[in-house]
Every structure is written in C-alpha cells, then in structure tokens.
Amino acid sequence: MSTRRLFALYLGLILFGVSVALMVRADLGLDPWDVLHQGLARRTGIGLGWIVIAVGALVLLAWLPLRQRPGLGTVSNVVVVGLTAQAALAVVPDPHPLGVRLALLVLGIVANGAATGLYIGAGLGPGPRDGLMTGLAARGLQIRWARMGIELSVLAVGWLLGGTVGVGTVVYALSIGPLAQFFIRRFHIIDRKVSFNG
C-alpha cells in the first residue's frame, strides 16, 4: 500500500466531508443520502456529521448478508467523512445572498465529484453506500436499478424527516455521474481500470 494511495484516499474523504458542508450551507437541496442525514439530524438534534458516521456504520452492517468485504477505504469513509463534515459545518457560515448560496452549491458538487475520484481512484475499498449498491448488483440486480432504488428510498425517507430537497438535489443527480467519471479517470492510481456507474 503506497503512500500516494493513502494520501489520495484521505484527501478524497476530507474533501468529501467539506463538500457535504458546502451543500448544506447552500441550503438549495442535497444529494439523497445527505437529505436523509439532515432529516435525521433535525429530528434527533444530533450533529449532521455524527449522523453521517452512524448511518455509514449501519449501512456497513448491511454488507454482512451481501458478503461484501470492506477495505481500509470503507472503514475510513465511515469515520473521516462524518468528522470532516461536522468540523466544516462549524466553520462555514450560513450565507444569505442567493448568489453566494449558488456558488457554494456548485463548489460543493464539483468538490464532491473530485473527492469521489480521489477515494475511489485510490482503490482501497468503496464507501459503505457504494458497497451496498455493488453488493446488490452482485446478487443479480442491475447496478442502475440498485442505485436508483436505494437513492430514491433514502431521498423519500429523508424528505419526510425534514431534509432539504430542491434544485441542488436535481443538479447533483444530473451532474455527479459525469463529474465522478471525469475525476476517477484522472485520479486513479493503481494499475487497473476503475469505472463509475453513475
């Protein structure tokens, strides 16, 4: 395991946590999983970053019947993204002008794509949510349907709990696949083809 791969992994996970905080502060709509995280945080009063960690750990438990094997990147994802998001939310202020919020949204989505490219490109294990999707696909469900089913489910539950759904949710859904694919191709480190089915 090279230092370069470890650096890419942890830089990606930290950037991912920061991107979550930027999109939360934009308050224009979140990606499906963060709609769920925010909804749970609002209902429980627990910080969003701690909810990210808790949900990640629960999703990781769902790997057991799917016989998925976590890597260092998987376990690190559960902890580092949540801790970073919690820390970033403490220092990134709530912006008021719409122009600033739009800028935060765009920056957050692009940073999320770059972060995905870094941590997946490091090849040290998928995130717990990605692994759930690929685990279902390995059991015969097409990956597009696995992804769609999971994300629509968490989006619906998160919205019912009070998570923010809006234009940012739509922009994220339309752009994250192409962005992640673009960054994975540029950031992959190990000598194998890394693909992203976004």
C-alpha positions as a Python dict, from the first residue, in 0.01 Angstrom:
ca = {
    (1, 'M'): (0, 0, 0),
    (2, 'S'): (171, 313, -122),
    (3, 'T'): (185, 650, 50),
    (4, 'R'): (39, 803, -265),
    (5, 'R'): (-272, 586, -244),
    (6, 'L'): (-319, 664, 124),
    (7, 'F'): (-279, 1036, 56),
    (8, 'A'): (-538, 1022, -225),
    (9, 'L'): (-778, 825, -6),
    (10, 'Y'): (-769, 1060, 292),
    (11, 'L'): (-757, 1377, 83),
    (12, 'G'): (-1065, 1249, -101),
    (13, 'L'): (-1252, 1164, 218),
    (14, 'I'): (-1173, 1501, 376),
    (15, 'L'): (-1277, 1682, 59),
    (16, 'F'): (-1598, 1477, 53),
    (17, 'G'): (-1684, 1589, 406),
    (18, 'V'): (-1614, 1952, 315),
    (19, 'S'): (-1835, 1919, 6),
    (20, 'V'): (-2122, 1796, 223),
    (21, 'A'): (-2089, 2102, 447),
    (22, 'L'): (-2082, 2338, 147),
    (23, 'M'): (-2401, 2190, 6),
    (24, 'V'): (-2571, 2203, 345),
    (25, 'R'): (-2481, 2570, 385),
    (26, 'A'): (-2604, 2646, 31),
    (27, 'D'): (-2950, 2530, 150),
    (28, 'L'): (-3069, 2465, -205),
    (29, 'G'): (-3112, 2089, -185),
    (30, 'L'): (-2885, 1798, -101),
    (31, 'D'): (-2793, 1465, -255),
    (32, 'P'): (-3026, 1179, -147),
    (33, 'W'): (-2809, 1040, 132),
    (34, 'D'): (-2750, 1383, 283),
    (35, 'V'): (-3123, 1458, 266),
    (36, 'L'): (-3159, 1153, 491),
    (37, 'H'): (-2869, 1258, 714),
    (38, 'Q'): (-3006, 1611, 751),
    (39, 'G'): (-3358, 1485, 820),
    (40, 'L'): (-3230, 1255, 1094),
    (41, 'A'): (-3015, 1535, 1237),
    (42, 'R'): (-3314, 1769, 1251),
    (43, 'R'): (-3535, 1509, 1416),
    (44, 'T'): (-3280, 1396, 1673),
    (45, 'G'): (-3086, 1716, 1742),
    (46, 'I'): (-2762, 1527, 1679),
    (47, 'G'): (-2499, 1696, 1461),
    (48, 'L'): (-2515, 1602, 1093),
    (49, 'G'): (-2158, 1472, 1088),
    (50, 'W'): (-2232, 1231, 1372),
    (51, 'I'): (-2541, 1113, 1183),
    (52, 'V'): (-2325, 1052, 874),
    (53, 'I'): (-2100, 827, 1084),
    (54, 'A'): (-2392, 641, 1244),
    (55, 'V'): (-2571, 580, 914),
    (56, 'G'): (-2244, 472, 749),
    (57, 'A'): (-2186, 218, 1026),
    (58, 'L'): (-2542, 81, 991),
    (59, 'V'): (-2505, 54, 614),
    (60, 'L'): (-2178, -131, 667),
    (61, 'L'): (-2366, -386, 879),
    (62, 'A'): (-2599, -440, 582),
    (63, 'W'): (-2293, -566, 391),
    (64, 'L'): (-2286, -881, 605),
    (65, 'P'): (-2568, -1071, 431),
    (66, 'L'): (-2434, -949, 95),
    (67, 'R'): (-2090, -1093, 179),
    (68, 'Q'): (-1912, -772, 84),
    (69, 'R'): (-1561, -724, 222),
    (70, 'P'): (-1472, -374, 345),
    (71, 'G'): (-1130, -227, 280),
    (72, 'L'): (-935, 40, 464),
    (73, 'G'): (-1110, 299, 250),
    (74, 'T'): (-1451, 166, 352),
    (75, 'V'): (-1390, 189, 725),
    (76, 'S'): (-1211, 523, 689),
    (77, 'N'): (-1505, 657, 487),
    (78, 'V'): (-1745, 586, 773),
    (79, 'V'): (-1541, 794, 1017),
    (80, 'V'): (-1350, 1060, 821),
    (81, 'V'): (-1636, 1197, 609),
    (82, 'G'): (-1859, 1248, 911),
    (83, 'L'): (-1587, 1406, 1126),
    (84, 'T'): (-1484, 1641, 847),
    (85, 'A'): (-1842, 1740, 766),
    (86, 'Q'): (-1908, 1814, 1133),
    (87, 'A'): (-1590, 2025, 1160),
    (88, 'A'): (-1658, 2210, 833),
    (89, 'L'): (-2016, 2293, 935),
    (90, 'A'): (-1875, 2454, 1248),
    (91, 'V'): (-1663, 2700, 1047),
    (92, 'V'): (-1858, 2758, 723),
    (93, 'P'): (-2118, 3028, 795),
    (94, 'D'): (-2475, 3035, 666),
    (95, 'P'): (-2470, 3255, 354),
    (96, 'H'): (-2772, 3474, 279),
    (97, 'P'): (-2736, 3617, -74),
    (98, 'L'): (-2864, 3373, -336),
    (99, 'G'): (-2553, 3423, -549),
    (100, 'V'): (-2329, 3306, -266),
    (101, 'R'): (-2553, 3006, -199),
    (102, 'L'): (-2545, 2911, -567),
    (103, 'A'): (-2165, 2938, -567),
    (104, 'L'): (-2144, 2713, -259),
    (105, 'L'): (-2374, 2461, -425),
    (106, 'V'): (-2167, 2444, -744),
    (107, 'L'): (-1840, 2431, -548),
    (108, 'G'): (-1981, 2159, -324),
    (109, 'I'): (-2097, 1941, -614),
    (110, 'V'): (-1769, 1975, -806),
    (111, 'A'): (-1571, 1907, -487),
    (112, 'N'): (-1789, 1600, -427),
    (113, 'G'): (-1707, 1468, -773),
    (114, 'A'): (-1335, 1532, -723),
    (115, 'A'): (-1346, 1367, -381),
    (116, 'T'): (-1515, 1062, -530),
    (117, 'G'): (-1244, 1042, -794),
    (118, 'L'): (-972, 1058, -530),
    (119, 'Y'): (-1101, 799, -287),
    (120, 'I'): (-1228, 554, -547),
    (121, 'G'): (-915, 607, -755),
    (122, 'A'): (-703, 507, -455),
    (123, 'G'): (-854, 159, -484),
    (124, 'L'): (-865, 91, -110),
    (125, 'G'): (-1231, -4, -84),
    (126, 'P'): (-1563, 156, -174),
    (127, 'G'): (-1764, 372, 61),
    (128, 'P'): (-2030, 187, 262),
    (129, 'R'): (-2314, 327, 50),
    (130, 'D'): (-2138, 241, -278),
    (131, 'G'): (-2064, -107, -147),
    (132, 'L'): (-2429, -163, -65),
    (133, 'M'): (-2514, -80, -426),
    (134, 'T'): (-2246, -304, -573),
    (135, 'G'): (-2336, -582, -328),
    (136, 'L'): (-2695, -582, -450),
    (137, 'A'): (-2569, -575, -809),
    (138, 'A'): (-2354, -881, -737),
    (139, 'R'): (-2673, -1062, -634),
    (140, 'G'): (-2821, -1012, -979),
    (141, 'L'): (-2984, -668, -959),
    (142, 'Q'): (-2866, -434, -1234),
    (143, 'I'): (-2649, -164, -1083),
    (144, 'R'): (-2861, 118, -1225),
    (145, 'W'): (-3170, -24, -1055),
    (146, 'A'): (-2983, -92, -732),
    (147, 'R'): (-2859, 265, -723),
    (148, 'M'): (-3193, 414, -820),
    (149, 'G'): (-3385, 207, -568),
    (150, 'I'): (-3151, 288, -281),
    (151, 'E'): (-3126, 659, -356),
    (152, 'L'): (-3499, 712, -415),
    (153, 'S'): (-3571, 530, -89),
    (154, 'V'): (-3330, 735, 123),
    (155, 'L'): (-3442, 1054, -52),
    (156, 'A'): (-3808, 986, 28),
    (157, 'V'): (-3737, 898, 392),
    (158, 'G'): (-3506, 1198, 433),
    (159, 'W'): (-3763, 1436, 283),
    (160, 'L'): (-4033, 1301, 515),
    (161, 'L'): (-3796, 1361, 808),
    (162, 'G'): (-3739, 1723, 702),
    (163, 'G'): (-3424, 1705, 489),
    (164, 'T'): (-3376, 1970, 222),
    (165, 'V'): (-3485, 1871, -129),
    (166, 'G'): (-3454, 2135, -400),
    (167, 'V'): (-3279, 2245, -714),
    (168, 'G'): (-2948, 2129, -568),
    (169, 'T'): (-3085, 1775, -543),
    (170, 'V'): (-3168, 1777, -915),
    (171, 'V'): (-2838, 1938, -1017),
    (172, 'Y'): (-2647, 1685, -808),
    (173, 'A'): (-2836, 1392, -958),
    (174, 'L'): (-2768, 1510, -1314),
    (175, 'S'): (-2405, 1607, -1270),
    (176, 'I'): (-2242, 1376, -1016),
    (177, 'G'): (-2211, 1078, -1252),
    (178, 'P'): (-2024, 1266, -1527),
    (179, 'L'): (-1816, 1459, -1272),
    (180, 'A'): (-1714, 1146, -1081),
    (181, 'Q'): (-1627, 963, -1402),
    (182, 'F'): (-1418, 1259, -1518),
    (183, 'F'): (-1223, 1276, -1191),
    (184, 'I'): (-1183, 899, -1149),
    (185, 'R'): (-1012, 879, -1488),
    (186, 'R'): (-766, 1147, -1381),
    (187, 'F'): (-705, 1041, -1024),
    (188, 'H'): (-691, 660, -1039),
    (189, 'I'): (-359, 540, -909),
    (190, 'I'): (-350, 163, -921),
    (191, 'D'): (-286, -23, -1243),
    (192, 'R'): (-635, -134, -1315),
    (193, 'K'): (-933, 21, -1480),
    (194, 'V'): (-1161, 196, -1232),
    (195, 'S'): (-1515, 257, -1351),
    (196, 'F'): (-1802, 450, -1204),
    (197, 'N'): (-2158, 362, -1285),
    (198, 'G'): (-2319, 694, -1207),
}
